Amino acid sequence: MHKTNPESIPVWVIVLAACILLTQSLFLFIHSRRHTKYYWIWGIVGLIQSPGPLIAYWLVYIFWPWRKERLKDREHRNKRDE
């Protein structure tokens, strides 16, 4: 089994991972600040791993409300057409 020690990881991989996590955290913080009251939590969770928090945020605050509104509009149109 191959063991990975910190000396074998290139510096550019660490810098790239840090940039990805910081960018994700910043996006979650800014976007959730406009839409939720838990923006600090989303910013901190965004620093932990990628892309899990981004997918969870997308499902909870973007996709489900959009889907709910779409279904509501569809029901409204069906009632109007009857």
N, C-alpha and C positions, 0 to 999 in steps of 0.2 A: 504494500500500500504506500502511495506517495504522500509524504508529509509536506505541508507548505509552511515555511517559516517566513517571518516578516521580511527577511533579507531577500527572498526570492521573488517578491511581488514588485514589479516595476513601479517607479514613482508616478508615471503617467496614468497608471490604472487607478491609483489612489486619488489622484487629482481629478480624474474623470468621474469617479464614483462620488466624490465630494461635490463636484459641480452639478451632477444630476440630482443628488439629494437636496442641495440648496435651492436649485431652480424649482423642483417640485414643491418644496416647502413654501417658498415664496409665492408661487402660483396659488397653492391651496389657501395660504393666509390672506392674500389679497382678494381672491374670488369669494371666499367664505365670509370675509368681512362685510361684503355687500349683501350677502344672502342669509347668513345665520348669525347667531350670537355666540357660537363656539369657535370663533376664528383662531384663538390661541391654541386650542387643542388640535385643530387641523394643522396648524403650522408646525407644532411639535411632532405630531404623528408623522407628518411628511418627511421629517428628518430621520426616521427610524429605518425605513426600507423603501424600495421602489419596485414596482408600480402599484403595490397593494393599496395604500391609502388613496392614491389618485383614482383607482377603479372604484373603491368604496364611496368616495365623495361623489363621483360621477353618477353612480347608481342612486344614492340617497337624495342628492340635492338637484340633480339635473335630469336624469332619465325618468325616475318615478313621477315627479310633478308634471313633466311634459306628457307622459303617458296618461296620467290621470286626467289632465286637461283635454287631451285628445279624445279619450273615451267619453268625457262629459259632453264635448262638442258633438260627437257622433250620436249620443243619445238625444241631445237637443234637436239635431237635424231630423232624426227618425220620428220624434214626436211631432215636429212641425210638418213633416211630409204626410203624416197620417190623416 
